[in-house]
Amino acid sequence: MPRPRVLLLGDPARHLDDLWSDFQQKFEVIPANLTTHDGFKQALREKRYGDFEAIIKLAVENGTESYPWNADLISHLPSSLKVFAAAGAGFDWLDLDALNERGVAFANSRGAGDTATSDLALYLILSVFRLASYSERAARTGDPETFNRVHLEIGKSAHNPRGHVLGAVGLGAIQKEIARKAVHGLGMKLVYYDVAPADAETEKALGAERVDSLEELARRSDCVSVSVPYMKLTHHLIDEAFFAAMKPGSRIVNTARGPVISQDALIAALKSGKLLSAGLDVHEFEPQVSKELIEMKHVTLTTHIGGVAIETFHEFERLTMTNIDRFLLQGKPLLT
């Protein structure tokens, strides 16, 4: 009996060699050898890969040459395709509706990077309260006068997170981990806004209070943590009106996607003093980072490394391979 055929976007597995060897015994893996979006679309149109039952993308950075996965590209996929398993939690590069209309099941790797992303969010929360990145920048000058000046300056603005209110925009799996670490590790209080209320057990474990609107969350928070998927509904979810409702000298951290926050509104809030500080792992126009934000001393900037840890990469590979195996060979539901 012929093995099911799987189209590989990008590189083979780099971490779980034994699992990858086993996968190749069960499936015929066809490298896509991507160059450009148009080149990939042409290859599909000409049926160079033949029929295949699955697509696998083992790492977030793999297969990006094929982006964007819009309705036009998806229309050229073979009717034999049943499942697409991809690394990463986000799917803003993919027209999921168009894929679903063709009857193709999609599995991301939700959950794989929860620990790493929540750890980084905690770092950003600490940084925006203690102004750590400003201190590091001063220390790196090697200038004793700058060292002493910034040491004294930070003492006028820095606070401990303990007892302060963390406002969670969204309370999905990653945000729950952020909240757990902030509440039980840093001693913060938690309010949250999510269209879907958390269950009573979660609220009790976190001491969480759900608010009725983003405006109320903005008014009550000392620091806001943004962790929601990026889609049309969440584009610029955090905007000028949100910042206007915040307390003077508040803080915000973003480990979601850059465009969830209006960069212009964020910069204006920092300039006005409405925000004391911000911690940004993601940026509206990344990989381009705003020059204005770079120059702001109370802004901590990282390079979208929320999920970037070896443990995350292992889980990406395990989930993508396992999902295809379960779906095609075992007839079981997808894990994610």
Buried (B, 14 or more C-beta within 10 A) or exposed (E): EEBBBBBBBBEBBEBBEEBBEEBBEBBEBBEBBBEEBEBBBEBBEEEEBEEBBBBBBBBBEBBBBBBEBBEEBBEBBBEEBBBBBBBBBBBBBBBBEBBEEBEBBBBBBBBBBBBBBBBBBBBBBBBBBBBBBBBEEBEEEEEEEBBEEBEEBBEEBBBEBEEBBBBBBBBBBBBBBBBBBBBEEBEBBBBBBBEEEBEEEBBEBBEBEBBEEBBBBBBBBBBBBBBBBBBEEBBBBBBBEBBBBBBEEBBBBBBBBBBBBBBBBBBBBBEEEBBBBBBBBBBBEBEEBBEBBEEBBBBBBBEBEBBBBEEBBBBBBBBBBBBBBBBBEEEEEBBB
